[in-house]
């Protein structure tokens, strides 16, 4: 084995057969009516639906790979080590990924990804950042959709070769947000979800384009009824709505 640091010794012992944890039960869902000032007519609605996402962290040669400043970028691929790229798991990647899954750095480690855990998700480490032709250094996938540490092997050799890294994949709760307006937006409209107030840093945000009626996003957390606030802002940035979610 090429991984020797004490930091990973206990994890490698677990990785031989995998460590498993069931996904937590889905949380609450809610629908919020978007009402104008002074109790005016409904301007639309927003749905908050409980769903599953994945928390993923990866190491290479004994060092956990950070989201920012990674020398060896990490990608999530579908089906095989060389499969379709689904998302960049580090800020530095070889090239933008069309229609990539939503990804956000996790406060603990690694990232959260808008996808349910699966044996078909492959974590891939590339040789260097910002190089579309960079070789694949290590790759692996979990044995199940439950919480699991698993080894990353040389792609061409798989489990017949040496383990060059380790990854963690586990299911987490997330909340899918879908905002729908009664009539198409006359100008670009920004929706955002905040914790505790209408003016704090957004947990998630997106834009409804002029002429469109809806937009979606994901928050990598279970719904906090009564504490989240949904806001709409016009093209100038002025808030037009602030609704309590609950």
C-alpha positions in Angstrom: 0.0 0.0 0.0 1.2 3.5 -0.8 -0.8 5.2 1.9 1.1 5.2 5.2 0.2 8.2 7.4 -1.2 7.4 10.8 -4.0 9.8 10.1 -5.6 7.4 7.7 -4.6 4.1 9.3 -7.9 3.5 11.1 -9.9 4.5 8.1 -8.1 2.1 5.9 -8.8 -0.7 8.3 -12.5 0.1 7.9 -12.3 0.6 4.2 -11.4 -3.1 3.6 -15.0 -4.1 4.1 -16.5 -0.6 4.2 -18.3 1.2 7.0 -22.0 1.7 6.6 -24.7 4.0 7.9 -28.3 4.2 6.9 -29.6 7.5 5.4 -31.5 9.6 7.9 -35.3 9.8 7.4 -36.5 12.5 5.1 -37.4 15.7 6.9 -40.3 18.2 6.6 -41.6 19.7 3.4 -43.5 23.0 3.1 -45.3 25.3 0.6 -45.2 29.1 1.0 -47.6 31.5 -0.6 -45.8 34.6 -1.9 -48.0 37.5 -0.9 -47.4 41.2 -1.7 -47.2 44.1 0.7 -50.2 44.7 3.0 -51.7 41.3 2.4 -52.2 41.9 -1.3 -52.8 39.2 -4.0 -50.7 36.1 -4.3 -47.7 36.6 -6.5 -46.9 32.9 -6.6 -45.6 30.2 -4.3 -42.5 28.3 -3.3 -42.2 24.6 -2.4 -39.5 23.2 -0.1 -39.2 19.5 -0.6 -37.0 17.2 1.6 -34.6 15.1 -0.5 -31.3 13.3 -0.3 -27.8 14.6 -1.3 -24.3 13.2 -0.9 -21.4 14.4 1.3 -18.1 13.4 -0.4 -14.5 13.9 0.8 -11.4 12.4 -0.9 -7.7 12.0 0.0 -4.7 11.2 -2.2 -1.4 9.8 -0.9 -2.4 10.4 2.7 -3.6 14.0 2.4 -7.2 15.1 2.3 -7.9 17.2 -0.8 -9.3 20.7 -0.1 -12.0 22.3 -2.1 -10.0 25.4 -2.8 -6.5 25.3 -4.1 -6.4 21.6 -4.9 -3.3 20.6 -6.8 -5.0 17.3 -7.8 -8.6 18.1 -8.7 -11.4 15.7 -7.9 -14.4 14.9 -10.1 -17.6 12.8 -9.8 -18.2 10.5 -12.7 -21.1 8.2 -13.8 -20.7 4.5 -14.0 -17.0 4.1 -14.5 -13.7 5.9 -13.9 -13.9 7.3 -17.4 -17.6 7.9 -17.4 -19.5 11.1 -17.9 -18.4 13.9 -15.6 -21.2 14.8 -13.3 -19.6 17.5 -11.1 -16.3 19.0 -10.0 -15.6 18.2 -6.3 -12.8 20.8 -6.1 -12.8 24.4 -7.1 -9.9 23.8 -9.6 -11.0 21.5 -12.4 -9.9 20.8 -15.9 -12.8 22.5 -17.6 -16.4 23.6 -16.9 -18.8 20.7 -16.8 -22.0 21.3 -18.8 -25.2 20.8 -16.7 -23.1 19.9 -13.7 -24.7 18.9 -10.4 -24.8 21.6 -7.7 -21.9 21.4 -5.3 -21.1 23.4 -2.2 -18.1 23.1 0.2 -19.1 21.3 3.5 -18.2 23.1 6.7 -16.7 19.8 8.0 -14.7 18.5 5.0 -15.1 17.9 1.3 -18.3 18.9 -0.4 -22.0 18.3 -0.6 -23.4 17.3 -4.0 -27.0 17.4 -5.3 -27.2 13.7 -6.0 -28.3 10.6 -4.0 -25.5 8.3 -3.0 -25.0 5.3 -5.3 -22.6 2.5 -6.3 -22.6 4.1 -9.7 -20.9 7.3 -8.5 -17.1 7.2 -9.1 -14.7 9.6 -7.3 -11.8 10.4 -9.6 -8.5 12.2 -8.8 -6.8 13.9 -11.7 -3.1 14.7 -12.0 -3.3 18.5 -12.1 -5.8 21.3 -12.2 -6.9 23.3 -15.2 -5.7 20.7 -17.7 -8.3 19.1 -19.9 -5.9 16.3 -20.8 -4.6 15.6 -17.3 -4.4 11.8 -16.6 -6.6 10.1 -14.0 -4.5 9.2 -11.0 -6.9 7.3 -8.8 -10.5 6.2 -8.8 -13.1 4.3 -6.8 -16.7 3.8 -6.0 -18.7 2.7 -2.9 -20.1 -0.8 -2.4 -23.5 0.6 -1.5 -25.5 3.8 -1.2 -24.9 3.9 2.6 -22.2 5.8 4.5 -18.9 4.3 3.4 -15.2 4.8 3.2 -13.6 3.2 0.1 -10.2 3.0 -1.6 -9.2 4.9 -4.7 -7.1 2.7 -7.0 -5.1 3.3 -10.2 -7.9 3.4 -12.8 -6.3 0.9 -15.2 -5.8 -1.7 -12.4 -8.7 -1.2 -10.1 -8.7 -3.3 -6.9 -5.9 -5.5 -8.3 -3.5 -2.5 -7.9 -2.4 -0.3 -5.0 -4.6 2.0 -3.1 -3.5 5.6 -3.7 -6.3 7.3 -1.8 -9.4 7.1 0.2 -12.9 8.6 -0.1 -15.9 9.0 2.1 -19.4 9.1 0.6 -22.5 9.4 2.8 -26.1 10.4 2.4 -27.2 13.7 3.9 -30.5 15.6 4.0 -31.1 18.5 1.6 -34.0 20.7 0.7 -35.0 21.4 -2.9 -36.5 24.8 -3.5 -38.8 25.6 -6.4 -40.2 29.2 -6.8 -43.1 29.7 -9.1 -44.6 33.2 -10.0 -48.2 33.7 -10.9 -47.2 35.7 -14.0 -43.9 35.9 -15.9 -41.3 38.2 -14.4 -41.1 41.6 -16.1 -37.4 41.8 -15.2 -34.8 39.5 -13.8 -35.9 38.5 -10.3 -33.6 37.0 -7.6 -34.9 34.6 -5.1 -32.9 33.7 -1.9 -33.4 31.7 1.3 -31.9 33.1 4.5 -31.6 31.8 8.0 -33.1 33.9 10.8 -33.7 37.1 9.0 -34.4 38.7 5.6 -30.9 40.2 5.3 -28.4 37.5 6.3 -26.1 35.6 4.1 -28.2 33.4 1.8 -28.3 29.6 2.2 -29.1 29.4 -1.5 -30.2 31.8 -4.2 -31.0 31.9 -7.9 -32.6 34.0 -10.6 -35.9 33.9 -12.5 -35.1 35.3 -15.9 -37.3 38.1 -17.4 -40.2 36.4 -19.1 -39.9 33.2 -17.1 -42.1 32.1 -14.2 -40.0 29.7 -12.1 -36.6 28.6 -10.9 -35.1 25.9 -8.6 -32.2 25.4 -6.3 -31.0 23.2 -3.4 -30.0 23.8 0.2 -27.7 21.2 1.7 -29.6 21.1 5.0 -33.0 19.9 6.4 -35.8 22.4 6.3 -35.8 24.7 9.4 -39.5 25.7 9.6 -40.0 29.1 11.1 -36.4 30.2 10.9 -35.8 30.3 7.2 -36.9 33.4 5.2 -37.6 33.5 1.4 -37.0 36.8 -0.3 -37.5 38.1 -3.8 -35.6 41.0 -5.2 -36.0 43.0 -8.4 -33.3 43.8 -10.9 -32.1 46.7 -8.8 -31.6 44.5 -5.8 -34.5 45.9 -3.8 -36.4 43.2 -1.9 -40.0 43.0 -2.9 -41.0 40.0 -0.7 -39.8 38.4 2.6 -41.8 35.4 3.7 -41.3 33.1 6.7 -41.0 29.5 5.6 -43.4 27.4 7.6 
